[in-house]
Amino acid sequence: MSFEHGWEPPSFAVAFPFAVVTCVCWGSWSNAAKAADDKKIPFGAFYGAYAVGCFLFAILAFVTLGNWRFFYCGDIYGKHAIKALAGAVFAGFVFNLANILLILAIQIAGLVVAFPIGIGLALVLGTVLTYIVDSSGNPILLFSGVLLGLLAVLVSTVGQKIRDAHTKTIAQDNSSEDGHPSGFAPLPDIEASPEHLQSPGTLGQFWNRHKSMLLCGLCGVLMSCWSPLNAMAVADPDKSCSDNEGLLTAYSSFVLFTGAVVVSTPPIAVLLLHYPLNGDKPQTLPAALASLPWHAHLYGLAGGAIWAVGTLSNSIAGSKLGFALSYAVGQAAPMVATLWGLLYYREFDGAPVLSFVALGFMFVLYAGAIALIALSK
């Protein structure tokens, strides 16, 4: 097979496993974030290293598998060049903001709230928008699979909610044994709260009360936009060179994508360190970096590399499967994240039987979703 345009999967059978790799990597990179949090590494510092890890892997893939080929056909004067360059760069900016909002929403509201709203909305809206840009596959089977994927997210949420309610009951019982009435915990010091959050009806109180829901909704909308933007930028190997003139390869598009992530990360990291939304102590970026040993940045680099493997695999698979199909399979990542929590972190140890029943249904629904999405092609 020719490497003229960079390596491309020759068939559906070769391309589909790359979509599954996307699912695995997207569901696994957050382990690095969890490990960094356990090591008390500030989120802003971790995310800076994460962005660099993404970009370094993109460069490595571009010079090896990508064969240094930037435009699939033609050059910067090709008829689609401006659209392609802008699409890849804006996809990176949009994804980066959405990804940070998702992580913050998880930290503030937990997975039970953040995933069904953020990932569920991104799964449905993102697949629809990507299908509009790249209409490939049977839409009935594709969107039936997407519906099953959305149901799987919701069922997973039910299982986690049952587990959390059980854990809360145990904590309340322990609290009553420590001298506090069961079901009641010491009230926070209202005087320590900013004055504008104490006054009913103010904008500050509205934000304090609803920030997690707003973050999740905004995250879902933004997360749904990067895939169609990327689909606009990448060439379709099944089309003629004339139709692909000025479009990018999967590898060059990913370099621009991750470059936009790197460029947009420092100002976002500075804001998050100065005005943390999750209750952390405010810091400056130089102080946060100076307080960390060099090996602390390995967590972010590893997390970025894992995510980058998954996202490049999504783009490689999309060129053969269709980007809507590839994106929909990748968005089964919550199934993989749940497996990590279930088997490695033992987060469901001692949970009620109903929690495990819900998780069982989740896996069945995701299996059905992936099967329908695969059959749509």
N, C-alpha and C positions, 0 to 999 in steps of 0.2 A: 504493500500500500504506500502511496506517495505521501511524503511529509511536506509537500509544497506549501500548504496552508496551515501547517501544524497538524498534530495527530488528531484524527477524527474517528469516532466509532463507525465501523463499516456496516453495522446492522442493528436492528431493534434489540436482538438478543445480547449484543455487546453493550449497547447504550443503557438499557434499563438498569443493570446493576449499578451504574454510576448515579442514577437517581436514588437508589437505595443507600449508596454511600453518603449522599447528601443528607438523607434522613438520619443516618447514624451520627454523622459529624455534627449536624445542627443540634442533635439531642445530647451530645457529649461534651462540647466545648465548655459549657458552663461549669463542668467539674473543676476547671482551672480557676474560674471565678470564685467558686466555693472554697477551694484550697487557699486562694489568696486572702479571702475574707477571714478564714481561720487563722492565718498568719498576721492578721491586723494590717494588711497592706491597703492603703487608701484606695478607694474605688477609682479616683481620677488617675492615680499613678498606674494602677493595673490596666486601665483602659488605654492609656497611652502606649504601653508595651504591647497590648493586644493589637492595636492598629498597626504598629511597626511589624509585628509578626505576620499579619495579613499581607502587607505590602512586600515583605521579603520573599514570602512563598510565591506571590504572583510574579515577581521578577524571575525567580528560579524556574517556574513553569514556562514563562515566556521564552527564555533563552534555551530551554531544552525541548520540551514537547511542542512549544509554539514555533520553533524554528526561526525565531527573530522576525516573523512575518507580522506586520502591523495591520495593513489593509488586506482584506481577502482578495479583492480585485481592484486594480487601479491605485490611486493615491489620494492625497488630501484634496485634490481637485475633483474627485469623483462626485457623482450627482447626489449621493447619500452621505457624504463625509461629514458635513456640519451636523446633520441629524444624529449620526452615529456617535460622533465625539461628544456632543452635548448629552445624548442619552446615557452614555456610560458614566460620564462625570456626575450628572444629576442623580443617577441611580445610586452612586456611592454616597453622595451627600444625604439623600433621603433615607437610605438604609441606616446610615450612622446615627442620625437623629432618632429614628424609630427604635433602633436596637438599644440605645441608651435609655429611652423612655420605658422600654419593656423591662430592662433590668431594674430601674428605679421603681416601677410599678410593682414588680415582684417583691422588692425590699420593703415597700410601704404597705402593700395590701396582701402579699403572699400569693402563692401559685393558684390558690383556689379562686381568687378574683381575677388575677392578671391574665391567666392563660385562656379561660373561656372567652373573655372580651377581646384581648389583644390578638392572640393566635387564631381564635375562631373567626374574628372579623377579617384578619389578614388572609386566612385560608380561602374564605368564600369570595371576598372582594378582589383579592389578588389573582385568583384563578380566572374570575370573570374578565378582569381587565387584560390579563395576559392572553386569554383566548381571543379577545377582540383584536389584539395586535397580531397574534399568531394563531389563526384558526386552524388547528390541526387536530384530527381525531373526531370520534363520535361524541357530539355534545351531550347526548342523553346519558350515555355510560359515564362520561367524564364527570358531569355534575351530579350524577347519582353517587359516584364515589366521593365527591367532595362533601355531599350531604352526610354520608356515613362517617367521613372524617370529622365533620362538625359535631355529630352526635357522639363520637368517641371522646372528643374534648369535653363535652358536657357530662358524659358518664364518668370520666376520670375525675372531674370536679366534684361530682356527687360522692365518689369514693373518698376523696381527700377531705371533704366536708364532714363526712361521717367519722373519719379518723380524728379530725381536729376537735369535733364535739366530744368524742370519747376522752381525748387527752385533756380537754378543758374541765370535764367532770372530775377526772382524777385530780387535777390541780386544785380544784375548788375543795375537794374532800381533804386534800393535804393542807390547804389554807385553814380550814376549820379546825384541824388538829393543832395548828400553830397559834391558835387564839383568835383568828378572824372568823366571823360567822360564815357558814358555807354559802358560796355564791357572791360574797362581797369581798372586795379587795380595797386596800387603802386608796383613797382618792388622790389624784395628782394635786400638786400645789398650784392652785389657780393664780396666785399672785406672781408665780414665776413665769407665767405665760405672757407673751406680748399683749399690750392693752387692746390692740385692734382685733385680736382673736377672741377677746372676751365679750365684746359688744355684739348682741344679736343683730343679724341682718346686714352685717358689713361684708365687703368683698373678701376681707381676710378670713372671716369665719366660713364663708362659702367655700373658699379654696381649701381651708383646713379640713372641712368636712367631705368634700367631693374630689379632692385632688387625685386620689387613686383611680376613681372612675374616669376622670377626664384624661389622665395619663394613659390609661389602658385604651380608651377609645381613640385618642390621637395616635397612639402607637400602632393600633390596628390599621387605621387609614393610611398612615405613612408606610407601614410595612408592606401593604398591598401594592404600593406604587413602584417599588424598585424593580420588580421582575418585568413588568411591561416595558419600562424604560430600557432595561437591559436587552429585552427581546427586539426592540427597535434598532439597537446598535449592532447586533451580531448577525453575520451573514448566514444564509440558509444554503447548505451544501447541495441541496437538491435543485436549486435554481441556477440559472445561467450566470455567467460572469457579468453580463450586462446588468442583470437585475441586482447583483451584489456589489456593483461598482461603488466604492467609497465606504462600504460597510466593514466592520472590524472582525477579526477572528475572535474566538472565545477567549484566547489568551491575552491578546492586546486589550480587549475590552475590560478584562479583569484587572490588568495593570492600571488602567485609568480609574476604574471603580475603586480599587484599594488605595490608589493615590489620593482620590477625593476623601476617602475615610481618614487617611493620615493628615491631610491638610486641615480638615474640619475638626479633628479631635482636640488639639491644644486649646483653642478658645472654649470649647465645651467643657474640657477637663478643668480649666481654670474656674469657670462659673460653678461647676459642681463642687469643687473644693471650697470656694468662697461661700457659696450658698447651697449647702447640701440639703436635698429634699428628704433624706431618709433619717435625719436626726444626728448625723455625725458631727464632730467638732469641726468648725471652719478651719481651713489651712490655706497656705499659699502653695503654688505648684513647686517653686524651688525648695521650700521647706519640706514638702512631702517627699520629693525625690532625694534630697540630701539625707533624710532620715532612714533611707532604705539601703541595705547592702546590695551589691550588684546582682547576686543570685536571686533576689526577690523579684527581679523583672522577668525571670524565666517563666513564671506562671502566666504572665500576660502574653509573652512570646509564644508559649505552647498553645494557649487558648486561641490566639489569633491564627496560628498555623492550622490547627484542627478545623476551625471554622472555614478557613480559606480552602482547604482540601474539599470540604463539602460544597462550598459555593461554586468553585470552579467545576466540580463534577456536575453540578446542576446545569451549568451553562454548556458543558460538553454534551451532556445527555440531551439537553433541550434542542440542540442543533439537529438531532436525528429523531427524537420522540415528539418534538413540539414543546415549546417552553411552558405552556399551561399544564401539560401532563407532568413534566419534570418537576415543576414548582409544586404541584399538588401532592406528589409523592414525598417530596422533601418536607412538606409541612406536616407529615406524620411524625415529626421529631419529638413531640410530647410523649409518644409511646416509648421511645428510647430513653428519654429523661426519666420517665416513670420507672422503667426497668432499673436504671441506676439507683434511684431512691429505694426501690423495693429490695433489690438483691445486694447492692454494695453498701449503701448507707443505712440499710435496715430501718427506714423511716416508718414502715408499717408494722413493725414488731409490736405485738400486743393490741393491734387494731381489731375492731369487731369483724365478725365474719362477713357482714354486709359490705364492708370496705373491699374485701377481696373479691366478692361477687361482682361488685361494680367494676373493679379493675379487669376481671375476666371478660366482662362484656366489652370493655374498652378495647382489649386486644382483638376480640372477635370482629368488632366494628372496623378497626383499623385494617385488619387482614382483608375484610370485604371491600373496604375503600381502595386499598392498593390493587386488589384483583380487578375491580371495575375500571379503575383508571388505566391499568395496563391493557385491559381488553378494549378500551376506547380507541386504541391505535390499531 
